[in-house]
Amino acid sequence: MNKAIKRCLLICGSPKGNRGASWMLGNFIMDQMEKNGVETHRRAIIPSYANKDLMNDIEWAELVVLSFPLYADGLPAILLNELEVIYRAKPSAKYFSVICNSGFAESHQNKVALDICHSFAIQTGWKWLGGIGRGAGGFFGNKKIDAAGRMVKPVISALTDASELLASGKEISQEVIARAEAPLMSNTFYSFMGTIGMLLMIIKNKQIFRYKARPYDKLPNPGFE
């Protein structure tokens, strides 16, 4: 029998803090949870001084939702440190779900990171309710995802359905995960748009003549034989 969730905590594991796609995606899920009658707390692990009450919030929550960006096929180091702190504190049993976003066009690039989170849930004794790996995370940027345009409407619909399942203490279904992870555009077009974005950033930062610079190609000799 599934249990209706009354209290949910969002932990945004992005080094950007309460900016960027991780916070926006997590915030959207929390907004939907509140529409389903769930009380929410929302926190980012940056800045670090804001984490002093993290364990209090975790003990308060029945469901913990983790939202973070993919870093080197895994979790950001600062987030891994926090998960180690949580594990060592031996918190009471919780429901646990995650959403990972990456700059890759393909959502499956997030699979290893989701597996790491699943393993954390098992080791901590938390009930895994599933995870979503969202590709093209840079497309969402710093804006609310429901203001990101028509292209993301299928993602919004899927995350809304995922939130309803989580609010009921149910695992996110594979059908909902598939819709949440579906490509927003072709890989070719996504790569083209990424190239345009990079060029605009180069121009904005006045690095047009230095974009091929490789200052770390030649490292100083440390003096070892």
C-alpha positions in Angstrom: 0.0 0.0 0.0 1.4 3.4 -1.0 1.6 6.2 1.5 0.5 9.8 0.6 3.5 12.1 1.2 3.0 15.0 3.5 6.5 16.6 3.6 9.0 16.8 0.8 12.5 18.3 0.7 14.3 19.5 -2.4 18.1 19.4 -2.4 19.6 21.2 -5.4 23.1 19.8 -5.8 24.3 22.3 -8.4 27.4 24.4 -7.8 25.3 27.2 -9.2 23.1 27.2 -6.1 19.6 28.5 -6.7 20.4 29.4 -10.3 20.5 27.2 -13.4 18.6 24.2 -14.8 18.9 22.0 -11.7 17.1 24.5 -9.5 14.5 25.3 -12.1 13.7 21.6 -12.7 13.6 20.9 -8.9 11.5 24.0 -8.2 8.9 22.9 -10.9 8.5 19.5 -9.2 8.1 21.1 -5.8 5.4 23.5 -7.2 3.5 20.5 -8.5 4.0 18.6 -5.2 2.4 21.6 -3.4 -0.6 21.5 -5.8 -1.0 17.9 -4.6 -1.2 19.0 -1.0 2.5 18.3 0.0 4.4 20.7 2.2 7.8 21.5 0.7 11.2 22.8 1.8 13.7 23.8 -0.8 17.5 24.3 -0.3 20.7 24.4 -2.4 24.0 23.1 -1.2 25.6 26.3 -2.3 26.6 28.4 -0.3 28.0 25.9 2.1 27.1 27.8 5.2 23.5 27.3 4.4 23.9 23.5 5.0 24.0 23.7 8.8 20.3 22.7 9.1 20.4 20.1 6.3 20.0 17.1 8.6 17.1 18.8 10.4 15.3 19.3 7.1 16.0 15.7 6.1 14.6 14.4 9.3 11.6 16.6 8.8 10.9 15.3 5.3 9.2 12.0 4.2 10.4 12.3 0.6 13.8 13.7 -0.5 14.1 14.9 -4.1 17.6 15.5 -5.4 18.2 17.7 -8.5 21.7 18.1 -9.9 23.8 18.6 -13.1 25.9 15.8 -14.6 29.7 16.4 -13.9 32.1 14.0 -15.6 29.5 11.3 -15.9 28.7 11.5 -12.2 27.7 13.8 -9.4 29.4 17.1 -8.6 32.1 16.6 -5.9 30.5 19.0 -3.5 27.3 17.0 -3.7 29.0 13.7 -3.2 30.5 15.2 0.0 27.1 16.1 1.3 25.7 12.6 0.5 28.6 11.1 2.5 27.6 13.4 5.4 24.0 12.2 5.1 25.0 8.6 5.0 27.2 8.8 8.1 24.4 10.5 10.0 22.2 7.4 9.6 19.0 9.3 9.0 15.6 7.6 9.4 14.0 5.9 6.4 12.9 8.2 3.6 11.5 8.0 0.1 14.1 9.2 -2.4 14.0 10.4 -6.0 16.3 12.3 -8.3 16.4 14.3 -11.5 19.8 14.8 -13.2 20.3 17.1 -16.2 23.2 17.4 -18.5 24.4 19.4 -21.5 24.5 16.3 -23.7 21.7 15.9 -26.2 21.1 12.3 -25.2 19.4 11.7 -21.8 21.0 8.3 -21.5 24.3 10.0 -20.7 22.9 10.5 -17.1 22.5 6.7 -16.5 25.7 6.2 -14.4 24.8 9.2 -12.2 21.3 7.8 -11.6 22.8 4.4 -10.7 25.0 6.1 -8.2 22.0 7.7 -6.6 20.1 4.4 -6.6 23.1 2.8 -4.8 23.1 5.6 -2.3 19.4 4.9 -1.5 20.1 1.2 -1.0 23.1 1.8 1.3 21.2 4.5 3.3 18.1 2.3 3.6 15.9 4.7 1.7 13.1 3.6 -0.7 14.0 4.4 -4.3 11.1 6.0 -6.2 13.1 6.3 -9.5 15.1 8.9 -11.3 14.9 11.0 -14.4 17.9 11.9 -16.5 17.2 14.9 -18.7 19.4 15.7 -21.6 19.8 19.2 -23.2 19.8 20.7 -19.7 21.4 23.9 -21.0 18.2 24.5 -23.0 16.3 25.3 -19.8 18.9 27.7 -18.5 17.9 30.1 -15.6 14.3 30.5 -16.6 11.3 28.6 -15.2 10.7 25.6 -17.4 7.0 26.4 -17.9 8.3 29.6 -19.6 10.8 27.8 -21.8 8.6 27.5 -24.8 6.4 25.0 -26.6 9.2 22.6 -27.2 9.4 21.6 -23.6 5.7 21.0 -23.1 6.1 17.2 -23.3 8.7 17.5 -20.5 6.4 19.6 -18.4 3.6 17.1 -18.8 5.9 14.2 -17.8 7.3 16.0 -14.8 3.8 16.9 -13.7 2.8 13.2 -13.9 6.0 12.2 -12.1 5.2 14.7 -9.3 1.7 13.2 -8.8 3.2 9.7 -8.5 5.8 10.9 -6.0 3.2 12.7 -3.9 1.4 9.4 -3.6 4.6 7.6 -2.5 4.7 5.7 -5.8 7.7 5.0 -8.0 7.9 7.0 -11.2 6.8 4.7 -14.0 9.0 3.8 -17.0 6.4 5.4 -19.3 6.6 8.7 -17.5 10.5 8.5 -17.4 10.6 7.8 -21.1 8.5 10.9 -21.8 10.5 13.1 -19.4 13.7 12.0 -21.1 12.6 12.2 -24.7 14.8 14.3 -27.1 13.8 17.9 -27.6 15.3 18.1 -31.0 17.7 16.1 -33.3 21.3 15.7 -32.2 22.5 17.6 -35.3 20.3 20.6 -34.6 21.2 20.6 -30.9 24.9 20.5 -31.7 24.5 23.3 -34.2 22.7 25.5 -31.6 25.4 24.7 -29.1 28.1 25.9 -31.5 26.2 29.1 -32.1 25.9 29.6 -28.4 29.6 29.0 -27.9 30.5 31.5 -30.6 28.2 34.2 -29.1 29.9 33.6 -25.7 33.4 34.0 -27.3 32.3 37.3 -28.8 30.7 38.5 -25.7 33.8 37.8 -23.6 36.1 39.3 -26.3 38.0 36.1 -26.8 37.7 35.8 -30.6 41.4 35.6 -31.1 42.1 33.2 -28.1 39.4 30.6 -28.5 42.0 28.0 -29.6 44.3 28.8 -26.7 45.6 25.7 -24.9 47.7 27.2 -22.0 48.0 23.8 -20.2 49.5 21.9 -23.2 53.0 22.6 -21.9 53.2 22.1 -18.1 56.3 23.1 -16.2 58.8 20.4 -15.4 58.3 19.4 -11.7 61.9 18.4 -11.4 61.3 14.7 -11.1 63.4 12.2 -12.9 
